[in-house]
């Protein structure tokens, strides 16, 4: 070990490393041989020739430089994955549609009458309850009539007395009149009987009028229904003391009914009496009802700029009730052939209107011109459905093109799409 250290002039640590690697062989330097390493304690001293580890150093530097970022090959840019957007489409329709107006209204009773007592007295009987149907002329209530019966009897006696007096005076007048013609009585006597006869006639008429009034008052102790309808509210009960004008019951006429609604100024110009009105009510979602315009009010509301309209609705079966909220639709023009798409397919940006059509798996943006809105007549009688609103397309697409109706908000021109099936 010491001999090797001295013969090769290397430090102890390096010598220790070489000794632990038996694959390395060292040859002792020979004197006078060219390129040998002379002994030098503490390190190597270069002779005329290069040390044997320099080639390894150059190889190490070469490999390191090659792995520097500048020596790496440039990677090819990755192509972004194209996103597919799910949409639902429907073909543009060539169909017959009608311009319509949708509004809301309320069903009201054709007549609403509060029946009151016309005499004073104890209410002996009230024959109806809330909700009961009544016919015109049916008895509703009866008021105690005992006092009025006596009053009528007294009036009848007064008439009898007045009639007897009048009969007597008429006989006397005839006699005096004959005597007056023969100048057997004075003019004063004739004038006196004439005056008495006139007073008797007036008294007789007064007595008859009082008797008729008493009879009418007696008749009014029984209250009758003034119309066909139903009792809406009871306002008194048997045993109550009622006076002339005291309300007893409220009766409403429910056949026909009135449908009150409003339309805009623009729609009002096409309204006419007798025009058909189609409506449905939330309480009967599977039903569709019709009526006829009966009254078009003459002035427009200054605040809402709407016109009030009243339609008559037949209700013989009684299924419609006053107070129901109604969704109303009126056709404004005759049917005509158009190309139309669902209103939900349209996107509005200022004055521009656009939609998306699908060709294959690509969506294309199309700017269109629109006309009026219409209703899909085939869906108006579908149970539980609202009317499907369509919009006329006057320019931009043709019938049969696939138009996006769901998912178009996230689309752009040329977007890749996948058409989904709409849930039924």
Buried (B, 14 or more C-beta within 10 A) or exposed (E): EEEEBEBBBBEEEEBEEBEEEEEEEEEEBEEEEEEBBEBBEEEBEEBEEEEEEEEEEEEEEEEEEEEEEEEEEEEEEEEEEEEEBEBBBBEBBEBEBBBBBBBEBBBBBBBBBEBBBBBBBBBBBBBBEEEBBBEEEEEBBBBBBEBBEEBBEEBBEBBEEBBEBBEEBEEEBEEBEEBBEEEEBEEEEBEEBBEBBEEBBEBBEEBBEBBEEBBEBBBBBBBBBBBBBBBBEBBBEEEBEBEEEBBBBBBBBBBBBBBBBBBBEEBBEBBEEEBEBBBBBEBEEEEBBEBBBBEBEEEBEEEEEBBBBBBBBEBEEEEBBBEBEBBBBBBBEEEEEBBBBBBBBBBEEEEEBBBBBBEEEEBBBBEBEBBBBBBBBEEBEEEEEEBBBBBBBEEBBEEEBBBBBBBBEEBEEEBEBEBEEEEE
